Amino acid sequence: MVSDGKQRVDLAVLSIVGRLCFSKPQKLTFGQIYRELVRAYSSAPAIHVCVATVDTLVREGLLISTRVLEPDQSFPYTQHIISGLTEIGAAYSLAERLRRCVDRAARGYSLCGSDR
């Protein structure tokens, strides 16, 4: 999984895609996912880190990519159109959230803390 210092970019992406696609099926561009990362974190990782994370999550079978956009000189990275989490991706995301809650509880914090 991709990590950028203290932040787990992979978990953030899975959480964002799960939240945005939970109530109604939709197709997400990388720009939509990155915008949510910027909103959720005071210091979002660099774009190339996030693009690599999305690509890795697709290759590992955790995100559903409906297609890959044609290369563009203005944005020279692989861009997937994401339609949601795979069952494995959803299970992994849930397991990590539960693990973080248990870790927080063990340190004396509230059991249901923030996803950040």
CNS distance restraints for C-alpha pairs under 8 A (distance, minus, plus):
assign (resid   1 and name CA) (resid  10 and name CA) 6.26 0.50 0.50
assign (resid   1 and name CA) (resid  53 and name CA) 7.69 0.50 0.50
assign (resid   1 and name CA) (resid  56 and name CA) 7.72 0.50 0.50
assign (resid   1 and name CA) (resid  57 and name CA) 7.93 0.50 0.50
assign (resid   2 and name CA) (resid   8 and name CA) 6.90 0.50 0.50
assign (resid   2 and name CA) (resid   9 and name CA) 6.24 0.50 0.50
assign (resid   2 and name CA) (resid  10 and name CA) 5.74 0.50 0.50
assign (resid   2 and name CA) (resid  53 and name CA) 5.85 0.50 0.50
assign (resid   2 and name CA) (resid  56 and name CA) 7.99 0.50 0.50
assign (resid   3 and name CA) (resid   7 and name CA) 6.23 0.50 0.50
assign (resid   3 and name CA) (resid   8 and name CA) 4.83 0.50 0.50
assign (resid   3 and name CA) (resid   9 and name CA) 5.59 0.50 0.50
assign (resid   3 and name CA) (resid  10 and name CA) 6.96 0.50 0.50
assign (resid   4 and name CA) (resid   8 and name CA) 6.37 0.50 0.50
assign (resid   4 and name CA) (resid   9 and name CA) 6.49 0.50 0.50
assign (resid   4 and name CA) (resid  45 and name CA) 6.79 0.50 0.50
assign (resid   4 and name CA) (resid  49 and name CA) 7.74 0.50 0.50
assign (resid   8 and name CA) (resid  12 and name CA) 6.36 0.50 0.50
assign (resid   9 and name CA) (resid  13 and name CA) 6.13 0.50 0.50
assign (resid   9 and name CA) (resid  45 and name CA) 7.60 0.50 0.50
assign (resid   9 and name CA) (resid  50 and name CA) 6.97 0.50 0.50
assign (resid   9 and name CA) (resid  53 and name CA) 6.99 0.50 0.50
assign (resid  10 and name CA) (resid  14 and name CA) 6.22 0.50 0.50
assign (resid  10 and name CA) (resid  53 and name CA) 6.03 0.50 0.50
assign (resid  10 and name CA) (resid  54 and name CA) 7.60 0.50 0.50
assign (resid  10 and name CA) (resid  57 and name CA) 7.36 0.50 0.50
assign (resid  11 and name CA) (resid  15 and name CA) 6.00 0.50 0.50
assign (resid  11 and name CA) (resid  93 and name CA) 6.47 0.50 0.50
assign (resid  11 and name CA) (resid  96 and name CA) 7.74 0.50 0.50
assign (resid  12 and name CA) (resid  16 and name CA) 6.12 0.50 0.50
assign (resid  12 and name CA) (resid  37 and name CA) 7.24 0.50 0.50
assign (resid  12 and name CA) (resid 116 and name CA) 7.85 0.50 0.50
assign (resid  13 and name CA) (resid  17 and name CA) 6.09 0.50 0.50
assign (resid  13 and name CA) (resid  33 and name CA) 7.10 0.50 0.50
assign (resid  13 and name CA) (resid  37 and name CA) 7.48 0.50 0.50
assign (resid  13 and name CA) (resid  53 and name CA) 7.96 0.50 0.50
assign (resid  13 and name CA) (resid  54 and name CA) 7.30 0.50 0.50
assign (resid  14 and name CA) (resid  18 and name CA) 5.94 0.50 0.50
assign (resid  14 and name CA) (resid  63 and name CA) 7.67 0.50 0.50
assign (resid  14 and name CA) (resid  85 and name CA) 7.20 0.50 0.50
assign (resid  14 and name CA) (resid  89 and name CA) 7.12 0.50 0.50
assign (resid  14 and name CA) (resid  90 and name CA) 7.67 0.50 0.50
assign (resid  14 and name CA) (resid  93 and name CA) 6.25 0.50 0.50
assign (resid  15 and name CA) (resid  19 and name CA) 6.08 0.50 0.50
assign (resid  15 and name CA) (resid  93 and name CA) 6.64 0.50 0.50
assign (resid  16 and name CA) (resid  20 and name CA) 6.08 0.50 0.50
assign (resid  16 and name CA) (resid  33 and name CA) 6.90 0.50 0.50
assign (resid  16 and name CA) (resid  36 and name CA) 6.93 0.50 0.50
assign (resid  16 and name CA) (resid  37 and name CA) 7.64 0.50 0.50
assign (resid  17 and name CA) (resid  21 and name CA) 5.92 0.50 0.50
assign (resid  17 and name CA) (resid  33 and name CA) 7.15 0.50 0.50
assign (resid  17 and name CA) (resid  84 and name CA) 5.96 0.50 0.50
assign (resid  17 and name CA) (resid  85 and name CA) 6.87 0.50 0.50
assign (resid  18 and name CA) (resid  22 and name CA) 5.61 0.50 0.50
assign (resid  18 and name CA) (resid  84 and name CA) 6.42 0.50 0.50
assign (resid  18 and name CA) (resid  85 and name CA) 6.23 0.50 0.50
assign (resid  18 and name CA) (resid  90 and name CA) 7.20 0.50 0.50
assign (resid  19 and name CA) (resid  23 and name CA) 7.71 0.50 0.50
assign (resid  20 and name CA) (resid  24 and name CA) 7.82 0.50 0.50
assign (resid  20 and name CA) (resid  26 and name CA) 7.96 0.50 0.50
assign (resid  21 and name CA) (resid  25 and name CA) 5.23 0.50 0.50
assign (resid  21 and name CA) (resid  26 and name CA) 5.96 0.50 0.50
assign (resid  21 and name CA) (resid  83 and name CA) 7.14 0.50 0.50
assign (resid  21 and name CA) (resid  84 and name CA) 5.72 0.50 0.50
assign (resid  25 and name CA) (resid  83 and name CA) 6.91 0.50 0.50
assign (resid  25 and name CA) (resid  84 and name CA) 7.56 0.50 0.50
assign (resid  26 and name CA) (resid  83 and name CA) 5.75 0.50 0.50
assign (resid  26 and name CA) (resid  84 and name CA) 7.72 0.50 0.50
assign (resid  27 and name CA) (resid  81 and name CA) 6.11 0.50 0.50
assign (resid  27 and name CA) (resid  82 and name CA) 5.46 0.50 0.50
assign (resid  27 and name CA) (resid  83 and name CA) 4.54 0.50 0.50
assign (resid  27 and name CA) (resid  84 and name CA) 7.68 0.50 0.50
assign (resid  28 and name CA) (resid  32 and name CA) 6.12 0.50 0.50
assign (resid  28 and name CA) (resid  33 and name CA) 6.90 0.50 0.50
assign (resid  28 and name CA) (resid  81 and name CA) 5.60 0.50 0.50
assign (resid  28 and name CA) (resid  82 and name CA) 4.97 0.50 0.50
assign (resid  28 and name CA) (resid  83 and name CA) 6.20 0.50 0.50
assign (resid  29 and name CA) (resid  33 and name CA) 6.61 0.50 0.50
assign (resid  29 and name CA) (resid  79 and name CA) 7.53 0.50 0.50
assign (resid  29 and name CA) (resid  80 and name CA) 6.77 0.50 0.50
assign (resid  29 and name CA) (resid  81 and name CA) 5.12 0.50 0.50
assign (resid  29 and name CA) (resid  82 and name CA) 6.47 0.50 0.50
assign (resid  30 and name CA) (resid  34 and name CA) 6.04 0.50 0.50
assign (resid  30 and name CA) (resid  51 and name CA) 7.26 0.50 0.50
assign (resid  30 and name CA) (resid  79 and name CA) 6.35 0.50 0.50
assign (resid  30 and name CA) (resid  80 and name CA) 6.81 0.50 0.50
assign (resid  30 and name CA) (resid  81 and name CA) 7.16 0.50 0.50
assign (resid  30 and name CA) (resid  82 and name CA) 7.94 0.50 0.50
assign (resid  31 and name CA) (resid  35 and name CA) 6.00 0.50 0.50
assign (resid  32 and name CA) (resid  36 and name CA) 6.43 0.50 0.50
assign (resid  33 and name CA) (resid  37 and name CA) 6.42 0.50 0.50
assign (resid  34 and name CA) (resid  38 and name CA) 6.24 0.50 0.50
assign (resid  34 and name CA) (resid  47 and name CA) 7.57 0.50 0.50
assign (resid  34 and name CA) (resid  50 and name CA) 7.26 0.50 0.50
assign (resid  35 and name CA) (resid  39 and name CA) 6.27 0.50 0.50
assign (resid  36 and name CA) (resid  40 and name CA) 6.03 0.50 0.50
assign (resid  37 and name CA) (resid  41 and name CA) 6.04 0.50 0.50
assign (resid  37 and name CA) (resid  44 and name CA) 6.11 0.50 0.50
assign (resid  38 and name CA) (resid  42 and name CA) 7.01 0.50 0.50
assign (resid  38 and name CA) (resid  43 and name CA) 7.16 0.50 0.50
assign (resid  38 and name CA) (resid  44 and name CA) 5.19 0.50 0.50
assign (resid  40 and name CA) (resid 116 and name CA) 7.97 0.50 0.50
assign (resid  41 and name CA) (resid 116 and name CA) 7.76 0.50 0.50
assign (resid  45 and name CA) (resid  49 and name CA) 6.39 0.50 0.50
assign (resid  45 and name CA) (resid  50 and name CA) 6.67 0.50 0.50
assign (resid  46 and name CA) (resid  50 and name CA) 6.57 0.50 0.50
assign (resid  47 and name CA) (resid  51 and name CA) 6.11 0.50 0.50
assign (resid  48 and name CA) (resid  52 and name CA) 6.09 0.50 0.50
assign (resid  48 and name CA) (resid  77 and name CA) 7.53 0.50 0.50
assign (resid  49 and name CA) (resid  53 and name CA) 6.15 0.50 0.50
assign (resid  50 and name CA) (resid  54 and name CA) 6.25 0.50 0.50
assign (resid  51 and name CA) (resid  55 and name CA) 6.22 0.50 0.50
assign (resid  51 and name CA) (resid  77 and name CA) 6.90 0.50 0.50
assign (resid  51 and name CA) (resid  78 and name CA) 7.06 0.50 0.50
assign (resid  51 and name CA) (resid  79 and name CA) 7.22 0.50 0.50
assign (resid  52 and name CA) (resid  56 and name CA) 6.03 0.50 0.50
assign (resid  53 and name CA) (resid  57 and name CA) 6.10 0.50 0.50
assign (resid  54 and name CA) (resid  58 and name CA) 6.23 0.50 0.50
assign (resid  54 and name CA) (resid  63 and name CA) 7.78 0.50 0.50
assign (resid  54 and name CA) (resid  80 and name CA) 7.79 0.50 0.50
assign (resid  55 and name CA) (resid  59 and name CA) 6.24 0.50 0.50
assign (resid  55 and name CA) (resid  78 and name CA) 7.07 0.50 0.50
assign (resid  55 and name CA) (resid  79 and name CA) 7.70 0.50 0.50
assign (resid  55 and name CA) (resid  80 and name CA) 7.33 0.50 0.50
assign (resid  56 and name CA) (resid  60 and name CA) 6.01 0.50 0.50
assign (resid  57 and name CA) (resid  61 and name CA) 6.23 0.50 0.50
assign (resid  57 and name CA) (resid  62 and name CA) 5.22 0.50 0.50
assign (resid  57 and name CA) (resid  63 and name CA) 5.66 0.50 0.50
assign (resid  58 and name CA) (resid  62 and name CA) 5.81 0.50 0.50
assign (resid  58 and name CA) (resid  63 and name CA) 4.77 0.50 0.50
assign (resid  58 and name CA) (resid  64 and name CA) 6.31 0.50 0.50
assign (resid  58 and name CA) (resid  65 and name CA) 6.41 0.50 0.50
assign (resid  61 and name CA) (resid  86 and name CA) 6.81 0.50 0.50
assign (resid  61 and name CA) (resid  88 and name CA) 7.32 0.50 0.50
assign (resid  61 and name CA) (resid  89 and name CA) 7.20 0.50 0.50
assign (resid  62 and name CA) (resid  85 and name CA) 5.93 0.50 0.50
assign (resid  62 and name CA) (resid  86 and name CA) 5.25 0.50 0.50
assign (resid  62 and name CA) (resid  87 and name CA) 7.57 0.50 0.50
assign (resid  62 and name CA) (resid  88 and name CA) 5.81 0.50 0.50
assign (resid  62 and name CA) (resid  89 and name CA) 3.92 0.50 0.50
assign (resid  62 and name CA) (resid  90 and name CA) 7.54 0.50 0.50
assign (resid  63 and name CA) (resid  82 and name CA) 6.90 0.50 0.50
assign (resid  63 and name CA) (resid  83 and name CA) 7.77 0.50 0.50
assign (resid  63 and name CA) (resid  84 and name CA) 5.99 0.50 0.50
assign (resid  63 and name CA) (resid  85 and name CA) 4.54 0.50 0.50
assign (resid  63 and name CA) (resid  86 and name CA) 5.52 0.50 0.50
assign (resid  63 and name CA) (resid  89 and name CA) 6.28 0.50 0.50
assign (resid  64 and name CA) (resid  82 and name CA) 5.62 0.50 0.50
assign (resid  64 and name CA) (resid  83 and name CA) 5.60 0.50 0.50
assign (resid  64 and name CA) (resid  84 and name CA) 5.41 0.50 0.50
assign (resid  64 and name CA) (resid  85 and name CA) 5.73 0.50 0.50
assign (resid  64 and name CA) (resid  86 and name CA) 5.97 0.50 0.50
assign (resid  65 and name CA) (resid  80 and name CA) 5.79 0.50 0.50
assign (resid  65 and name CA) (resid  81 and name CA) 5.50 0.50 0.50
assign (resid  65 and name CA) (resid  82 and name CA) 4.57 0.50 0.50
assign (resid  65 and name CA) (resid  83 and name CA) 6.22 0.50 0.50
assign (resid  65 and name CA) (resid  84 and name CA) 7.85 0.50 0.50
assign (resid  66 and name CA) (resid  80 and name CA) 7.32 0.50 0.50
assign (resid  66 and name CA) (resid  81 and name CA) 5.62 0.50 0.50
assign (resid  66 and name CA) (resid  82 and name CA) 6.07 0.50 0.50
assign (resid  66 and name CA) (resid  83 and name CA) 6.42 0.50 0.50
assign (resid  67 and name CA) (resid  80 and name CA) 5.81 0.50 0.50
assign (resid  67 and name CA) (resid  81 and name CA) 5.46 0.50 0.50
assign (resid  67 and name CA) (resid  82 and name CA) 7.78 0.50 0.50
assign (resid  68 and name CA) (resid  78 and name CA) 7.10 0.50 0.50
assign (resid  68 and name CA) (resid  79 and name CA) 5.65 0.50 0.50
assign (resid  68 and name CA) (resid  80 and name CA) 4.41 0.50 0.50
assign (resid  68 and name CA) (resid  81 and name CA) 6.18 0.50 0.50
assign (resid  69 and name CA) (resid  78 and name CA) 7.34 0.50 0.50
assign (resid  69 and name CA) (resid  79 and name CA) 5.51 0.50 0.50
assign (resid  69 and name CA) (resid  80 and name CA) 6.19 0.50 0.50
assign (resid  69 and name CA) (resid  81 and name CA) 7.34 0.50 0.50
assign (resid  70 and name CA) (resid  79 and name CA) 7.98 0.50 0.50
assign (resid  71 and name CA) (resid  75 and name CA) 7.58 0.50 0.50
assign (resid  71 and name CA) (resid  76 and name CA) 6.36 0.50 0.50
assign (resid  71 and name CA) (resid  77 and name CA) 7.16 0.50 0.50
assign (resid  71 and name CA) (resid  78 and name CA) 7.00 0.50 0.50
assign (resid  71 and name CA) (resid  79 and name CA) 7.99 0.50 0.50
assign (resid  72 and name CA) (resid  76 and name CA) 5.74 0.50 0.50
assign (resid  72 and name CA) (resid  77 and name CA) 7.93 0.50 0.50
assign (resid  85 and name CA) (resid  89 and name CA) 5.24 0.50 0.50
assign (resid  85 and name CA) (resid  90 and name CA) 5.67 0.50 0.50
assign (resid  86 and name CA) (resid  90 and name CA) 6.16 0.50 0.50
assign (resid  87 and name CA) (resid  91 and name CA) 6.12 0.50 0.50
assign (resid  88 and name CA) (resid  92 and name CA) 6.01 0.50 0.50
assign (resid  89 and name CA) (resid  93 and name CA) 6.07 0.50 0.50
assign (resid  90 and name CA) (resid  94 and name CA) 6.14 0.50 0.50
assign (resid  91 and name CA) (resid  95 and name CA) 6.05 0.50 0.50
assign (resid  92 and name CA) (resid  96 and name CA) 6.17 0.50 0.50
assign (resid  93 and name CA) (resid  97 and name CA) 6.27 0.50 0.50
assign (resid  94 and name CA) (resid  98 and name CA) 6.18 0.50 0.50
assign (resid  95 and name CA) (resid  99 and name CA) 6.08 0.50 0.50
assign (resid  96 and name CA) (resid 100 and name CA) 6.18 0.50 0.50
assign (resid  97 and name CA) (resid 101 and name CA) 6.28 0.50 0.50
assign (resid  97 and name CA) (resid 115 and name CA) 6.96 0.50 0.50
assign (resid  98 and name CA) (resid 102 and name CA) 6.23 0.50 0.50
assign (resid  99 and name CA) (resid 103 and name CA) 6.15 0.50 0.50
assign (resid 100 and name CA) (resid 104 and name CA) 6.09 0.50 0.50
assign (resid 101 and name CA) (resid 105 and name CA) 6.15 0.50 0.50
assign (resid 101 and name CA) (resid 111 and name CA) 5.28 0.50 0.50
assign (resid 101 and name CA) (resid 112 and name CA) 5.94 0.50 0.50
assign (resid 101 and name CA) (resid 113 and name CA) 6.60 0.50 0.50
assign (resid 102 and name CA) (resid 106 and name CA) 6.14 0.50 0.50
assign (resid 102 and name CA) (resid 111 and name CA) 6.66 0.50 0.50
assign (resid 103 and name CA) (resid 107 and name CA) 6.43 0.50 0.50
assign (resid 104 and name CA) (resid 108 and name CA) 6.44 0.50 0.50
assign (resid 104 and name CA) (resid 109 and name CA) 5.15 0.50 0.50
assign (resid 104 and name CA) (resid 110 and name CA) 6.72 0.50 0.50
assign (resid 104 and name CA) (resid 111 and name CA) 6.28 0.50 0.50
assign (resid 104 and name CA) (resid 113 and name CA) 7.47 0.50 0.50
assign (resid 105 and name CA) (resid 109 and name CA) 5.06 0.50 0.50
assign (resid 105 and name CA) (resid 110 and name CA) 5.81 0.50 0.50
assign (resid 105 and name CA) (resid 111 and name CA) 4.95 0.50 0.50
assign (resid 109 and name CA) (resid 113 and name CA) 7.64 0.50 0.50
